[in-house]
């Protein structure tokens, strides 16, 4: 639906498709959604949930996944993952508690994503 709406510039369908796909993405779909977003010129502000999922993902990104994305996207995701890992490790050195509350408190991934992709805060 997004591809067709983009191809034929049907704005109301394009807006609906973007909202449906990107507002609450499934973690398993993030690579496909980012690839589609690049091809269909989806505004970067809609990429943030997918990018946060990938930046926070503990499992390394597979070659097959990365091959679906542009070189620029791969470089930015790698930089964001490195920076997020570094900031988390620095926070864990300063503060000892670990757990879900700690993880949520020190989740800087949205800030990192917005800085690296140049996406202004809403």
C-alpha positions in Angstrom: 0.0 0.0 0.0 2.8 2.4 0.9 4.7 1.7 -2.3 1.6 2.4 -4.5 0.6 5.5 -2.5 4.1 6.8 -3.0 4.3 5.9 -6.7 1.0 7.6 -7.5 1.3 10.4 -4.8 -2.0 9.7 -3.1 -1.4 11.7 0.0 -4.2 10.5 2.3 -3.4 6.9 1.7 0.3 7.6 2.1 -0.3 9.3 5.4 -2.4 6.4 6.6 0.1 3.8 5.5 3.0 5.6 7.2 1.0 5.8 10.5 -0.1 2.2 10.4 3.4 0.9 9.6 5.7 3.1 11.6 3.9 4.2 14.8 4.3 0.9 16.6 6.5 -1.4 14.5 7.1 -5.0 15.2 10.8 -5.5 16.0 11.1 -8.3 13.4 9.9 -5.9 10.7 12.3 -2.9 11.4 14.8 -3.7 8.7 12.1 -4.1 6.1 10.4 -1.0 7.2 13.5 1.1 7.1 14.4 -0.2 3.6 10.8 0.7 2.5 11.1 4.1 4.2 14.2 4.9 2.2 12.7 3.8 -1.1 9.4 5.6 -0.5 10.9 8.7 1.0 9.1 8.5 4.3 10.0 11.4 6.5 12.8 10.5 8.9 10.7 11.4 12.0 8.7 8.3 11.4 11.8 6.1 11.4 12.6 6.8 15.1 10.7 3.8 16.6 12.4 1.3 14.2 15.8 2.9 14.7 15.4 2.7 18.5 14.6 -1.0 18.3 17.7 -1.7 16.2 20.0 0.6 18.3 18.8 -1.2 21.5 18.9 -4.7 20.1 21.5 -6.8 21.8 21.8 -9.3 19.0 24.2 -8.2 16.2 22.7 -7.2 12.9 23.1 -9.9 10.3 24.8 -9.4 7.0 21.5 -10.3 5.2 19.7 -7.6 7.2 22.3 -5.0 6.5 22.3 -5.8 2.8 18.7 -4.5 2.6 19.7 -1.0 3.7 21.7 1.8 2.0 25.4 2.2 3.0 24.6 5.5 4.7 21.9 3.8 6.8 24.2 1.0 7.8 26.9 3.5 8.8 24.5 5.5 10.9 22.9 2.4 12.6 26.4 1.2 13.4 27.4 4.5 14.9 24.2 4.8 16.9 24.6 1.2 18.3 28.2 1.9 19.3 27.3 5.2 20.9 24.4 3.6 22.7 26.5 0.8 24.0 29.2 3.2 25.1 26.7 5.4 27.0 25.1 2.4 28.7 28.4 1.0 29.8 29.4 4.4 31.2 26.2 4.7 33.1 26.6 1.2 34.5 30.0 2.1 35.8 28.6 5.1 37.7 25.4 3.4 39.0 25.2 -0.1 40.3 21.5 -1.1 40.1 20.5 -3.2 37.1 17.1 -4.2 35.9 14.1 -3.0 33.8 13.7 0.2 35.7 17.4 1.0 35.3 17.3 0.2 31.6 14.4 2.5 31.0 15.9 5.3 33.0 19.1 5.3 31.0 17.7 4.7 27.6 19.2 7.5 25.6 18.6 5.8 22.2 16.0 8.2 21.1 18.3 11.2 21.7 21.2 9.3 19.9 18.9 8.4 16.9 17.6 12.0 16.6 21.2 13.4 16.7 22.7 11.0 14.2 19.9 11.3 11.7 19.3 15.0 12.3 15.7 14.5 13.3 14.3 17.4 15.5 12.3 16.5 18.6 8.6 16.9 18.3 
